[in-house]
Amino acid sequence: MLRASAAILIASAAPAAAEAFLSVPLDCTLGQDCFIEDYHDVQPGPGQQDYTCGIKSRDAHYGTDFALLSFNAMERGVDVLAAADGVVEATRDDEDDIPFTPERRAAIEGRECGNAVRIGHDNGYQSLYCHMKKGSIAVSSGDRVSAGDTLGQVGLSGETNYPHVHFALLRGSERVDPFAPDSTATCGAGGDTLWLDPPAYIRSGLFTAGFSIEVPTFEDVQSGAARHKRSAPNEPLVLYGHAFYPEAGDVLNLSAKGPEGEIFAEDVMIEESRAQLFRAVGRRAPDTGWPEGTYHGSVRHTRGDTVIAIRHAEIDVTSD
């Protein structure tokens, strides 16, 4: 059984040089029905930096997050695949698929990875697949698997609040970025990679999405002050998305649904390339007020036919 992040590190001989051997660990097409949300944090200490010296990572995030476009896709089932040949070393399959909140931190301590599979590879690396769906694990310890074999399905277990698989690569006690296994000094320019067919890197993305009860200021979006978790039935509902490095012609689709169905779904085209910006769409409350319940929002950033990023948001409408 997987117990804690420290427990999954198994000493092994390190290969002499980087040699590509990995395939994408998800049964999807990047940019169409999945996307890379976050990369390995290569910056020591506080702050974050991905292998290109870009900002698509999080502080102390040691893996690559392959995300689905929606919770509905997770419910339908998307397979997690072995990234390379190897032997299954450990599995866990009893964690519930529940969105993470700070209140649940103590309850999942030592099991932040959620339902998971760890595979040992003949070249000394280990691969780890986290946040899988409860009851979906299709392999057992000791099984030999080939690249592309199904390990289970994408879920919502452990420390996550959106459906994705966190793919981590280990070499002994070292956590390795498969996009830049030996050096980060070149910022991704012409360096070695462990991917057989390296996924394309797009520096653009979304910082966040959230609900407010009025069109917020950019300062409040940036600070987080714009975000509301609760609102009254007679207050407006405004969904906003905060993007970084959007290009002219990109589109932000902002959509919201409530207990009685869709409230709005609008495309907003970006007219000018910017370092960052936000866009918001909202509706006034109907005369009878919004029905009480949880409202779900989604902001999708696309460039032509390519999905770059998606962020989700929730707000509870209540008269309490």
VENNORMO-V650484 format. One record per backbone hydrogen bond with DSSP energy under -0.5 kcal/mol. CO is the residue of the C=O (numbers start at 1). NH is the residue of the N-H. E is the energy in kcal/mol with one decimal. If there is no record, write none. Layout:
co = (CO CO)
nh = (NH NH)
e = (E E)
//
This chain:
co = (4 4 5 6 8 22 22 25 26 28 29 29 29 31 33 34 35 35 38 39 40 42 49 50 54 55 56 58 60 61 61 64 64 65 65 65 66 67 70 71 72 73 78 79 80 80 82 83 86 87 88 90 92 93 96 101 102 104 105 106 108 111 112 113 115 116 117 118 118 119 120 121 124 125 126 127 128 129 130 131 132 133 140 143 143 145 146 149 151 151 152 153 155 156 158 160 163 164 165 165 166 166 167 168 169 170 171 174 174 176 176 177 178 184 186 188 194 194 195 205 208 210 211 212 214 217 218 219 220 220 220 224 229 231 232 233 236 237 238 239 240 241 241 242 242 243 244 246 247 250 251 251 252 252 253 253 254 255 256 256 257 258 261 264 266 267 268 269 270 275 277 279 281 283 286 293 295 296 297 298 299 300 300 301 301 302 303 305 306 306 309 311 313 315 315 316 316 317)
nh = (7 8 8 9 10 196 197 81 28 30 32 33 34 307 69 31 37 67 65 58 42 44 42 53 50 57 39 61 62 41 63 66 167 37 38 67 165 35 74 75 76 77 154 27 151 152 148 23 145 120 142 118 116 135 98 104 105 108 108 109 111 114 159 131 132 92 129 89 90 127 87 124 172 121 170 119 168 117 166 155 115 136 143 88 145 86 149 82 138 139 80 133 164 98 160 100 68 166 66 167 130 168 64 128 176 126 174 171 176 169 178 180 194 187 189 190 21 22 198 244 242 240 228 238 216 221 222 223 224 225 226 227 316 318 235 290 238 283 212 281 210 243 279 207 208 277 205 274 250 270 253 302 254 268 255 300 266 298 263 264 296 261 258 256 254 269 252 271 249 245 243 241 239 237 289 317 315 257 313 255 311 253 302 308 309 251 306 307 303 308 301 299 297 295 317 231 318 293)
e = (-0.8 -0.8 -0.9 -1.0 -0.7 -2.9 -0.5 -1.5 -1.9 -0.6 -2.3 -2.0 -0.9 -2.7 -0.7 -2.9 -0.7 -3.1 -2.7 -0.5 -0.8 -0.6 -3.0 -2.3 -2.1 -2.0 -2.5 -1.9 -0.8 -3.5 -0.8 -0.7 -3.0 -2.4 -0.6 -0.7 -2.2 -1.8 -1.1 -2.2 -2.2 -1.7 -2.4 -2.5 -3.2 -1.0 -2.7 -1.7 -2.8 -2.9 -3.1 -2.5 -1.2 -0.8 -1.3 -2.2 -1.4 -1.4 -0.6 -1.0 -3.0 -2.0 -2.7 -3.1 -2.6 -2.0 -2.4 -3.0 -1.3 -2.4 -2.5 -2.0 -0.6 -2.9 -3.1 -2.7 -2.5 -1.5 -0.9 -1.7 -0.6 -2.0 -2.2 -3.1 -0.5 -2.3 -2.4 -2.6 -2.8 -0.6 -2.6 -2.7 -0.8 -0.8 -1.7 -2.4 -2.4 -0.5 -2.4 -0.8 -2.1 -0.6 -2.7 -2.7 -2.7 -2.3 -1.9 -2.8 -0.6 -0.6 -0.7 -1.3 -3.0 -1.4 -1.6 -1.1 -2.5 -2.7 -0.5 -2.6 -2.7 -2.7 -3.0 -2.5 -0.5 -1.9 -2.7 -2.1 -1.5 -0.6 -1.9 -1.2 -2.7 -2.5 -1.9 -2.9 -0.5 -2.0 -2.9 -2.5 -1.9 -0.6 -1.9 -2.8 -1.1 -2.0 -1.9 -1.8 -2.5 -3.2 -0.6 -2.6 -0.6 -2.6 -0.5 -2.4 -2.6 -2.5 -3.1 -1.3 -2.5 -1.9 -3.0 -2.4 -2.8 -0.5 -2.8 -0.6 -3.4 -2.7 -2.7 -2.4 -3.1 -2.3 -2.1 -3.1 -1.8 -2.6 -2.2 -2.4 -2.3 -2.7 -0.6 -2.9 -1.5 -2.4 -1.9 -0.5 -2.6 -0.6 -3.1 -2.7 -3.0 -3.0 -0.6 -2.1 -0.6 -2.0)
//
